[in-house]
Amino acid sequence: MSASVETRAVPPPDDWPLRPGLRPWHLLLLLAALVAMSASAQRTEIDRMAVMVAEGIGAAVGLREEAEVADGLARIGRDLFPLQIAEQRPMARIENLDRDDLPWGARIETEQTVETKLDPDTLELTEERGSREVLVEPWGYLLHAVRLMLETIEIAFWGTVLAVLLAMPLAFFGARGLAPLGLYHPSRALCSLLRAMPDLLAALFLVLAFGFGPIAGVLALGLHTAGFLGKFFAEDIENADPAPQDALRAIGASRLLVLRWAVLPQVLPSYLGYVQYILERNIRTATVIGVVGAGGIGQELKGRFEMFDFGHVGTLLVVIFATVMLLEYGTGWLRRRLI
């Protein structure tokens, strides 16, 4: 038995069709893009940034004696360290403290104080020396920072729960083929509106409505991320395999039954991935929205920074960094187990 192989004649290289490379209008577009980028770079001070970075690198390798960037980074390093781990509180400000039953590891110390006062007779500033008792807790501020970080994680968790609860109906009403008549475009528009409102700005307005505390943080994170989840969930529903859906519709199943039995089994793994990502993102963002008074470690960070307590700021930053690292490893492990 013989098999015939069909072959095609290859034209000689001189007959090969070649597409031209750069055309004149390509060069014009490139020139216009360079002009626009140079104008934008000047407005955003990219040129100044490049010069300052170059000066900082030169100072680091010894080519320059000093540079503004290098001096600023060195000043930050000096101010942030050593970290503030212990906490001291004047005994006079602690109510109902039993000296015989101090917190674990705490001790009472006497420290010298210097108070500057104005002498009414000479109108000169004088220094008055004294002493006071303080309660020293060796790990007090570190434990306080960890407690604030736990509150931040709780804010992010409940913000994520709220986002999922809002995103599920938005996804159902915003998916073509399942959305009831007249609800597709309003649902998609609401998702876009929630995404367009920055969570930091939303937290600022919600602080005015609900006052300082975690309520504003939970609502700001939940509303903002509900817009993202609603869009992602709806698009996954639209991209699901239509064959199981058509089979259920053929036997008279309702929209909810089609969603329950034909769509959710397909999209649930990706939904879990979206929710895990939003939770990670909310924990990072929750450390920032506290700056406007929405609770968590960000509120403490802003207060310590304004009081120039940079040792405390360094401790808070280390706690945030350690939490983000643990979160990366933890969610990665969980994702491998669930998906």
C-alpha positions as CSV (number, residue, x, y, z in Angstrom):
1,M,0.0,0.0,0.0
2,S,1.5,3.3,-1.0
3,A,0.7,6.7,0.3
4,S,1.0,9.8,-1.7
5,V,2.3,13.0,0.0
6,E,1.1,16.3,-1.3
7,T,3.8,18.9,-1.7
8,R,3.6,22.5,-2.5
9,A,6.1,24.4,-4.5
10,V,8.1,26.9,-2.6
11,P,8.6,30.2,-4.6
12,P,12.1,31.5,-4.9
13,P,13.2,34.1,-2.3
14,D,12.9,36.9,-4.9
15,D,9.1,36.2,-5.1
16,W,8.5,36.2,-1.3
17,P,6.1,39.0,-0.2
18,L,7.9,41.1,2.3
19,R,6.1,43.6,4.5
20,P,7.9,47.0,4.7
21,G,9.4,47.8,8.1
22,L,9.0,51.4,9.3
23,R,6.8,53.6,7.3
24,P,6.8,57.4,7.5
25,W,3.6,57.5,9.6
26,H,5.3,55.1,12.1
27,L,8.0,57.7,12.6
28,L,5.5,60.5,13.0
29,L,3.7,58.5,15.6
30,L,6.9,57.7,17.4
31,L,8.0,61.4,17.3
32,A,4.5,62.5,18.6
33,A,4.8,59.9,21.5
34,L,8.3,61.2,22.4
35,V,7.1,64.8,22.5
36,A,4.1,63.9,24.7
37,M,6.2,61.8,27.0
38,S,8.8,64.5,27.4
39,A,6.1,67.1,28.2
40,S,4.5,64.7,30.7
41,A,7.9,63.9,32.3
42,Q,8.6,67.6,32.9
43,R,5.2,68.1,34.5
44,T,5.7,65.1,36.8
45,E,9.3,66.0,37.5
46,I,10.7,62.8,36.1
47,D,13.9,64.7,35.1
48,R,14.4,66.0,38.6
49,M,13.8,62.5,40.0
50,A,16.4,61.0,37.7
51,V,19.0,63.7,38.8
52,M,18.3,63.2,42.5
53,V,18.5,59.4,42.2
54,A,21.8,59.7,40.3
55,E,23.2,62.1,43.0
56,G,22.1,59.6,45.7
57,I,23.9,56.7,44.0
58,G,26.9,58.9,43.5
59,A,27.0,59.7,47.2
60,A,26.5,56.1,48.1
61,V,29.6,54.9,46.0
62,G,31.7,57.9,47.1
63,L,31.6,60.0,43.9
64,R,29.9,62.9,45.8
65,E,30.2,64.2,49.3
66,E,26.5,64.6,49.9
67,A,23.1,64.3,48.2
68,E,19.6,65.3,49.3
69,V,18.2,61.8,48.7
70,A,21.0,60.1,50.6
71,D,20.7,62.5,53.5
72,G,17.0,62.0,53.7
73,L,17.3,58.2,53.7
74,A,20.0,58.3,56.3
75,R,17.8,60.6,58.5
76,I,14.9,58.2,58.2
77,G,17.1,55.3,59.2
78,R,18.3,57.2,62.3
79,D,14.8,58.2,63.3
80,L,13.1,54.8,62.9
81,F,15.7,52.9,64.9
82,P,16.0,51.6,67.5
83,L,12.5,50.3,67.5
84,Q,10.2,51.1,70.4
85,I,9.3,47.8,72.0
86,A,8.6,48.8,75.6
87,E,6.0,51.1,76.9
88,Q,6.2,53.5,79.8
89,R,3.2,55.0,81.6
90,P,3.3,57.5,84.5
91,M,1.9,55.9,87.6
92,A,-0.1,59.0,88.3
93,R,-2.2,58.4,85.2
94,I,-3.0,54.8,85.9
95,E,-6.2,54.3,88.0
96,N,-6.7,51.4,90.4
97,L,-3.3,49.9,89.9
98,D,-2.3,47.2,92.4
99,R,1.4,47.5,93.1
100,D,1.4,43.9,94.3
101,D,-0.3,42.6,91.2
102,L,1.5,44.2,88.2
103,P,1.0,43.0,84.6
104,W,3.3,40.1,83.6
105,G,6.9,41.3,83.1
106,A,6.1,44.9,84.2
107,R,8.1,46.8,86.8
108,I,7.9,50.2,88.5
109,E,10.9,52.6,88.0
110,T,11.7,56.1,89.1
111,E,12.9,58.5,86.5
112,Q,14.2,62.0,86.7
113,T,12.2,64.8,85.0
114,V,13.1,68.3,83.9
115,E,10.3,70.8,83.5
116,T,10.8,74.2,81.9
117,K,8.8,77.0,83.5
118,L,8.6,80.8,83.1
119,D,9.6,82.7,86.2
120,P,7.0,85.4,86.7
121,D,9.4,87.7,88.5
122,T,12.4,87.6,86.1
123,L,10.4,86.5,83.0
124,E,13.1,84.0,82.3
125,L,12.8,80.3,81.6
126,T,14.0,78.1,84.4
127,E,14.4,74.4,84.7
128,E,12.8,72.6,87.6
129,R,14.0,69.1,88.3
130,G,12.0,66.3,89.9
131,S,11.2,62.6,89.7
132,R,8.2,60.5,89.0
133,E,7.3,56.8,89.1
134,V,6.5,55.0,85.8
135,L,5.2,51.6,84.9
136,V,7.5,49.9,82.5
137,E,6.2,47.0,80.3
138,P,9.1,45.5,78.4
139,W,6.9,44.3,75.5
140,G,4.0,46.6,76.0
141,Y,4.1,48.7,72.8
142,L,4.9,45.7,70.6
143,L,1.9,43.8,72.0
144,H,-0.2,47.0,71.5
145,A,0.9,47.1,67.9
146,V,0.0,43.4,67.4
147,R,-3.5,44.0,68.9
148,L,-4.0,46.9,66.5
149,M,-2.9,44.7,63.6
150,L,-5.4,42.1,64.6
151,E,-8.1,44.8,64.6
152,T,-6.9,45.7,61.1
153,I,-7.3,42.1,59.9
154,E,-10.8,42.0,61.4
155,I,-11.7,45.2,59.5
156,A,-10.4,43.7,56.3
157,F,-12.2,40.4,56.9
158,W,-15.6,41.9,57.6
159,G,-15.1,44.3,54.6
160,T,-14.5,41.2,52.4
161,V,-17.6,39.5,53.8
162,L,-19.7,42.6,53.0
163,A,-18.2,42.8,49.5
164,V,-19.1,39.2,48.8
165,L,-22.6,39.6,50.0
166,L,-23.1,42.7,47.8
167,A,-21.3,41.2,44.8
168,M,-23.4,38.1,44.5
169,P,-26.7,39.8,43.6
170,L,-24.8,42.4,41.5
171,A,-23.2,39.5,39.5
172,F,-26.5,37.8,39.0
173,F,-28.2,40.9,37.8
174,G,-25.2,42.0,35.7
175,A,-24.7,38.7,33.7
176,R,-26.1,38.5,30.3
177,G,-28.5,35.5,29.9
178,L,-29.4,35.4,33.6
179,A,-30.1,39.1,34.4
180,P,-33.9,39.9,34.6
181,L,-35.1,42.4,32.1
182,G,-33.9,46.0,32.7
183,L,-31.4,45.2,35.5
184,Y,-28.3,44.4,33.5
185,H,-27.2,48.0,32.8
186,P,-28.1,49.4,36.3
187,S,-26.1,46.5,37.9
188,R,-23.1,47.1,35.8
189,A,-23.3,50.9,36.3
190,L,-23.5,50.4,40.1
191,C,-20.4,48.1,40.0
192,S,-18.5,50.8,38.0
193,L,-19.6,53.5,40.5
194,L,-18.4,51.5,43.5
195,R,-15.0,50.9,41.8
196,A,-14.6,54.5,40.8
197,M,-14.9,55.7,44.4
198,P,-11.4,55.4,46.0
199,D,-11.7,53.5,49.3
200,L,-9.6,56.2,51.1
201,L,-12.0,58.9,50.0
202,A,-15.0,56.7,50.9
203,A,-13.5,56.1,54.4
204,L,-13.1,59.9,54.8
205,F,-16.8,60.5,54.1
206,L,-17.9,57.5,56.2
207,V,-15.9,58.8,59.1
208,L,-17.9,62.0,59.0
209,A,-21.1,59.9,59.0
210,F,-20.3,57.1,61.5
211,G,-17.4,58.7,63.5
212,F,-13.9,57.5,64.1
213,G,-13.6,53.8,64.4
214,P,-13.7,50.5,62.5
215,I,-17.3,50.9,61.1
216,A,-16.1,53.4,58.5
217,G,-13.2,51.1,57.5
218,V,-15.5,48.0,57.1
219,L,-18.0,49.9,55.0
220,A,-15.3,51.7,52.8
221,L,-13.5,48.4,52.0
222,G,-16.8,46.5,51.5
223,L,-18.4,49.0,49.1
224,H,-15.3,49.6,47.1
225,T,-14.3,45.9,46.6
226,A,-17.9,44.9,45.9
227,G,-17.6,46.7,42.6
228,F,-14.6,44.6,41.6
229,L,-16.1,41.3,42.8
230,G,-19.4,42.1,41.1
231,K,-17.7,42.7,37.8
232,F,-15.4,39.6,38.1
233,F,-18.3,37.3,39.2
234,A,-20.6,38.5,36.4
235,E,-17.9,38.0,33.7
236,D,-17.2,34.5,34.9
237,I,-20.9,33.7,34.7
238,E,-21.1,35.0,31.2
239,N,-18.0,32.9,30.2
240,A,-19.3,29.7,31.7
241,D,-20.0,26.7,29.4
242,P,-23.5,27.3,28.0
243,A,-24.3,23.6,27.4
244,P,-25.4,22.7,30.9
245,Q,-27.4,25.9,31.1
246,D,-29.2,25.1,27.9
247,A,-30.0,21.6,29.1
248,L,-31.6,22.9,32.3
249,R,-33.5,25.6,30.4
250,A,-34.9,23.0,28.1
251,I,-36.6,21.2,31.0
252,G,-38.0,24.4,32.3
253,A,-35.5,25.3,35.1
254,S,-35.6,28.9,36.4
255,R,-32.8,31.3,36.4
256,L,-31.9,30.6,40.0
257,L,-31.8,26.8,39.3
258,V,-29.6,27.4,36.3
259,L,-27.2,29.5,38.3
260,R,-27.2,27.0,41.2
261,W,-26.7,23.7,39.2
262,A,-25.1,24.8,35.9
263,V,-23.0,27.9,36.6
264,L,-21.8,27.9,40.2
265,P,-20.0,24.5,39.9
266,Q,-18.0,26.0,37.0
267,V,-17.1,29.4,38.5
268,L,-16.7,28.5,42.2
269,P,-12.9,27.8,42.0
270,S,-12.2,31.2,40.4
271,Y,-14.5,32.8,42.9
272,L,-12.4,31.5,45.7
273,G,-9.3,32.9,44.1
274,Y,-11.0,36.3,43.7
275,V,-12.1,36.4,47.3
276,Q,-8.6,35.4,48.6
277,Y,-7.1,38.2,46.5
278,I,-9.6,40.8,47.7
279,L,-8.9,39.7,51.3
280,E,-5.2,40.2,50.9
281,R,-5.8,43.5,49.2
282,N,-8.2,44.7,52.0
283,I,-5.7,43.8,54.7
284,R,-3.0,46.0,53.0
285,T,-5.5,48.8,52.4
286,A,-6.9,48.6,55.9
287,T,-3.5,49.7,57.2
288,V,-3.9,52.9,55.1
289,I,-7.5,53.9,55.6
290,G,-6.8,54.1,59.3
291,V,-4.9,57.3,58.5
292,V,-8.3,59.1,58.1
293,G,-9.6,57.7,61.3
294,A,-11.2,54.5,60.1
295,G,-9.7,52.3,62.9
296,G,-6.9,49.8,62.9
297,I,-3.1,50.2,63.0
298,G,-3.2,53.1,60.4
299,Q,-4.8,55.4,63.0
300,E,-2.1,54.7,65.5
301,L,0.5,55.1,62.7
302,K,-0.8,58.6,61.8
303,G,-0.9,59.7,65.4
304,R,2.7,58.6,66.1
305,F,4.0,60.1,62.9
306,E,2.4,63.5,63.8
307,M,4.0,63.4,67.2
308,F,7.4,62.5,65.7
309,D,7.6,59.3,67.6
310,F,9.6,57.6,64.9
311,G,10.7,54.7,67.1
312,H,7.0,53.8,67.5
313,V,6.5,54.3,63.7
314,G,9.3,51.8,63.0
315,T,7.7,49.2,65.3
316,L,4.3,49.6,63.5
317,L,5.9,49.3,60.1
318,V,7.7,46.1,61.1
319,V,4.5,44.6,62.4
320,I,2.7,45.5,59.1
321,F,5.5,44.0,57.0
322,A,5.6,40.8,59.1
323,T,1.8,40.5,58.7
324,V,1.9,40.9,54.9
325,M,4.6,38.3,54.6
326,L,2.7,35.8,56.7
327,L,-0.4,36.5,54.7
328,E,1.4,35.8,51.5
329,Y,2.5,32.4,52.6
330,G,-0.8,31.6,54.3
331,T,-3.0,32.5,51.4
332,G,-0.7,30.7,49.0
333,W,-0.9,27.5,51.1
334,L,-4.7,27.8,51.3
335,R,-5.0,28.5,47.6
336,R,-3.1,25.3,46.8
337,R,-5.4,23.3,49.0
338,L,-8.7,24.7,47.7
339,I,-8.0,25.2,44.0
